[in-house]
Amino acid sequence: MIQTIPLHPDFGAEIRGLDLIDVVSSDAAYRAVREAFERFSLIVWRDQQVTDDLQAAVSRAFGPLEITKVGSLGEGTVYGRITNIGPDGEPVPPDHRQALVGKANALWHTDSSFKQTPAFASMLSARILPSAGGATEFVSTRAAWARIGPPEQAELQDRVVEHSYLYSRERIDPNLVTPDERAALPPVRRRLTWVNPANGFRALYIASHAGAIEGMARTEAKALLQRLADQATQPQYIYSHGWQPGDVAMWDNRATMHRGRPIPTGERRSLVRTTISATEREGVDEVRVN
């Protein structure tokens, strides 16, 4: 029997009564978890015996898995390795590429909005944790959209936004994006909002990969995107997930933003992410930027 324990007034729930393994062994369990996911946008399991294979199997129950992009740890597999641990088992120095990618992940973002096929959901599991810090913070962009008044909603909902991997990474280091990544990840266009086909709720679809709006001057567009992000990420709207061993979180990239928080210097952290690709086209402008 599934229990959902709310994590924040806007969104999020801890799942009790059903473990990860139940999702792939019972259709009823999958349906119950899927209903909770669509309702809460973020679901969390505690005390799981998670492995790469189990995480991939559970993720695959929700849809096709994204292949990790060129230039990333785990490239060419379904696993994104989010870690500051180098080949020698020690934390990498602050100027190392892995550390810089970690700094970029500390920007508010939604996974894979810059790809030709965006992400429907992501699942993240904690494998090695520091003694303190390292929380992942989430906000509901569904709730953020609901807080915008109807006149501005009508003006904004069909705006077309340009998303690019460069927009976020160049805020950290102009050389962080490799030539191969530039070639593989041209800018894409998305609507500024995304409607969930399961329940009809609309959400903002923005964050650090979004950097321009069609029909607006670049400075005006950046100011609007920043204002919307700032409104969505006020402290009272944030759920901060402090990781514990055995934790697994799954979130809706169509209806949330998230960011990673720093860890103490010299400590290690390792997490594994699987990403489920979007299959429905509702709310996505598929026209490519030339």
N, C-alpha and C positions, 0 to 999 in steps of 0.2 A: 504494500500500500504506500503510495507516494505521499510524502509530506513536503510542503514548500514553506520555508521559513523566510519571510521578507528580510532583505538586507538594507533597504533604503526606501523611503516613502515613494520615490518616483519609479523604482525598478529594482530588479535583482532578487534572487531567492536562493537559499541553500536547499539542496535536494536531500531528503532523508527517506529511508525506506526502500530505495532502489539504488543499487551500485552500478558502476560502469558496465560490468559484465552482464547485468540484466538487460541493458539496452540492446545488446546484440544476441541475446538468447531468448527474448520474449517480445513478440509484436505488441502486446499490451503495454509492456514497460516502455518500449520505444514511443508509442503513441502518447503515453502519460508524460514522458520527458519532453517530447516535441511540443505538446500543448503548453507545458510550463515555460519552455524556451520562447515560444511565440508570445506568451503573455508577459513574461518578465524581462526579456531581452538579454539577461545575464543569469546564468545558473552556475552553482558551485557545488562540487562534491568534496567531502572531507574523508580522510583516512582510506584512500584508495590504494590498492596494490597495482599501480599503473606501470605498464611496459610500453615500449614503442608500438609493438604489434597491437596491443589492446587499444591504445589511444587511436591508432589509425583505423581499426575496425569500427569503433564507436563513431568516429568522425565520418567514416564512409557511409554509415547508416543514414546520415543526414544529407548526403549528396556527394558528387565527385570531388576528389581531393586535388588541390592545387599542387603543382610541382614547384619546389623551391627555386627561385630565380637565380640566374647567373650572378656570381659575385658574392653569394651568401654562403654561410656555413650550412651544409646539408644540400647544396646545389644539386639539382637533378633527382632528388628524392622527395618524398612527401613530408619530410621532417625539416622544420626550421629550428636550428640550434641557436638558442639565445644564451650566450655565455661570455664571461670575461676570462675564461680559463684557457691558457695557451697550451701548446703541445707538451710543454714540460710539466703540466699540472698546476702551474702557478698563475696568479692573475697577470694579465698583460699590462704593460705600462699605459699611462693615460693617453699617449699619442698613437697608440696602436689602432689599426683599423677596427678591430672588434670593440675597443673602448669608445671610439667615435660613433660607431653604429649604435652602441648603447646610449650615448648622449642624444642621438637623433630619435631613438625610441622614447626618450623622455619628453618629446613634444607631443601634444595632443594629436592623435591620428586615428584613422580607421583603416584596417589592413587592406592593402591591395586596391585601393580606389584608383591608383595610377596605372593599373593593368587593363588590357583590352577586355578581359573577363574579370570583373571585380569579385570580391569575397562576400559570400553570404554569411559565413560564421567562422570563428576561430576557436580552437581548443588549446589550452595551455596547461602544462603540468609542471609541478615543481620537482626538481631532481636533487640539486645541491643548493642549500640556502645559507645566506650569511647570518651572523648572530643578531643583526638588527637591520632595519631599513629594507629597501627593495620591494616595497609594496607596489601593486598595480592599481592605479586609480581609474575609475570609470565614471562617465556621466551618460544620462539618457538624452539622446538628441530627439527622441519622440516627445519627451516631456518639454524639452527646450522649444520645439516647434509649437506645442500647445500653449506655451506662455507668450508667444508672439501674437499681437492683436490681429483680428481678421483683416483690416485694411492692408497691413504689411504682408500678411500671409498671401493675400491675393496677388500682390505685386511680386512676391519672391518665388512662389512655388514652382513655376516653370522656367525660371532662369537657368541658363546653361553655364556650367563652371568647368574650367580647365584644370585637370589634375595632372601632376607630374612628379615623378620621383625626385627630380632636381629641386623642386620647390622646398622640400623638407631638408634634403641632405646638404644643400648649399648653405643653409642657415647654420650648419655646424662646421663645415670645411668645404671650400670650393673644389677641392680635389677628391672628395670622398666618393663621388660617383665615377666609376671606371668607364673607359671608352666602350667596353662590351656592354655595360649596363645602359649607357646612353643609347646605343644602337638597338638594344632589345626592348627599350621602354620609352617609346615616343609618347608625347602627351596625349591624353584622351579627354573626351567631353562627357560630362554627366549632368543630369538635372540636379538642382540644388536641394531637392527633396526626393525621398523614396517612399513609395506607398507599399506597406506590407500586404501582399495579396491574401494572407491567411485571416486578417482581421480588419483591413482597411485603414489602419493607423498610418499617418504620414509622419516622417521624421526628417530633420535636417541631414544633409549628406555633405559634410564639409571636412575641415581639419587641416593639418599642416601640409598635406599633399595638394591642397586646393590653392591656386594662386592667381586666377584670373576669372573674369565673368564676361561672357559674350555680350558685346554692345555697351560695355562700360570702359572708361579709361582705367589703366592698370592701377594707378594710385587710388582711385575711387573704389575699385573692386577689392583691392587688398584691405582697405579700411573697412568695408562692409563685412568681408569675411572675418576679419579680426574682431569686429564688434559682435557678430553672431557667436563666434567661438568664446569670446569673453563672457557673454551673457550665459552661455550654456555651461560654463565651467566655474561658476562662482562656488565658493567653498561649500555652501549649504546643499549644493546639488551633486556633490562628489561622494561616491562610495569608494573607500580605500580598502583594498583587500590585502591584509597582511598574511603572507604565505606561511603555511605550516607543512611539514612533511606529509605527503599523501594527498595534497590539495590538487584539484583539477577544476579549471574554470572554462566555461564556454559562453561566448557572447555573440550577439547579432551585430555584424558590422554595418548593417543597414540602419541601425537605430541606436548606436552608441559611439562614443569616442573613448579612447583610453590612452594611458601613458605609464611608463615605468619610472620608479623613483630611485634615487641613488642608494648605494650601499657603502658601508665603511671602507675606507682605503685599505687595500691589502687583503680583503676578504674575497671569497669565491662565490659565484652564483651560476647555476645552470638550469635552464628551463627548456622544454621542448614544445614547439607549437605545430599543430596541424591546422590546415586552412581548407575550408569547404568552399568551392567555387559557386557563385550564383548561377542558377539555371533559369529562373524567371527573369523576364526583361522589364517588368513593371518598374517604372521610376528611373530607368537607365537610358540615357541618350547615347546611342551606340555610334553616332557619326564620329569618325576620326578627325583629329586636327591635322590639317595639311602642313 
